[in-house]
């Protein structure tokens, strides 16, 4: 349902969304937000089918999620989403709250409409979507700098289950790889802030290497295609 440009839905936290602590993890929150965003885009004729009809597709460029309290198994949460800017790229915001109205998490995403054939951004996209300015506690996702001194941490072979409808790695899969790598070395601290810059596409059978460096502010990651050494994304968990 949309009210003054803000779309909201109630979501029940299912068993497949939670970790061993029966809490929704960052990946689940990312997926929930994107599902709700997709429904809003469909409502405004900016969803997958409408974009495909124009030879276009949405590509996630930057993401930041801040979690204040992880939703628990069987809990019902309300996810609200709205857009504050459409040109040249779409700035979409999220707020996750419980049934009492307490904010559990916020997110800020930047999406680029691209021409599917040329892979080039389309900087002017017609839209009747109302722009909404709303204050909340999540800063815009910044351009993460390349971090010197990263060391090899792990690698992942891209497989069928990693792919999305466009045939490349789904953006939330990178988050899964990051968390898997993070928890190999850290078993007690649960990251509550995720920042990602997506730099390139990754396809099936590619080997992606995770390089990392930790300091007092968190763990920085550089994910690279093993074959050509090109970065496919940068991230920070804190």
Secondary structure, DSSP 8 states (H G I E B T S, - for coil): -EETTEEEEEEE--GGGB-TTSBB-HHHHHHHHHHHHHHHHHHTT-SHHHHHHTTEEEEEEEEEEEESS--BTT-EEEEEEEEEE-SSSEEEEEEEE-TT--EEEEEEEEEEEEETTT--B---------------S----------TT-EEEEEEE--GGGB-TTSSB-HHHHHHHHHHHHHHH-SS----EEEEEE-S---TT-EEEEEEEEETTEEEEEEEETTT--EEEEEEE-
